[in-house]
Amino acid sequence: EVARIYSLDLALLGITLTAFAMLGTILALIPYRRGERWAWFALWLIPLVHGGIALRMLTDQYEAGYVYLGLFVISLIGILIPIRRFL
């Protein structure tokens, strides 16, 4: 029973992160490239989600938390590079 629940949890996490990645890609390719200011603020969700997942996994002592920590740092750097253009 526990293995079935854990398997379902992993499947839901995978589906959620895939949908979130598709949303981020569409935001980055269409409105962000047009220079729309709201898209830059919306893209802040990406580092926030990766940081939250990393924090939770590292708190629970999962080794995969370091992967999400790296994704958090990379996405944070990527979102901060054009900060002068949007503020």
KAHUVEN-V228992 format. One record per backbone hydrogen bond with DSSP energy under -1.0 kcal/mol. NH is the residue of the N-H (numbers start at 0). CO is the residue of the C=O. E is the energy in kcal/mol with one decimal. If there is no record, write none. Layout:
nh=(NH:NH)
co=(CO:CO)
e=(E:E)
This chain:
nh=(4:5:6:7:8:9:10:11:12:13:14:15:16:17:18:19:20:21:22:23:24:25:26:27:28:29:31:33:34:35:40:41:42:43:44:45:47:48:49:50:51:52:53:54:55:56:57:58:59:61:64:65:67:68:69:70:71:72:73:74:75:76:77:78:79:80:82:84:86)
co=(0:1:2:3:4:5:6:7:8:9:10:11:12:13:14:15:16:17:18:19:20:21:22:23:24:25:26:29:31:30:36:37:38:40:41:42:43:44:45:46:47:48:49:50:51:52:53:54:55:56:61:62:63:64:65:66:67:68:69:70:71:72:73:74:75:76:79:81:82)
e=(-2.1:-2.6:-2.4:-2.2:-2.3:-2.3:-2.0:-2.5:-2.2:-2.3:-2.4:-2.5:-2.5:-2.0:-2.3:-2.4:-2.2:-2.1:-2.2:-2.4:-2.3:-2.4:-2.5:-2.2:-2.2:-2.1:-2.2:-1.1:-1.1:-2.1:-1.4:-2.3:-2.0:-1.0:-1.7:-1.2:-1.6:-2.7:-2.3:-2.5:-2.2:-2.5:-2.5:-2.6:-2.3:-2.8:-2.8:-2.0:-1.9:-3.1:-1.2:-1.6:-1.5:-1.9:-2.0:-2.2:-2.3:-2.2:-2.5:-2.6:-2.3:-2.4:-2.4:-1.9:-1.6:-1.4:-1.5:-1.1:-1.3)
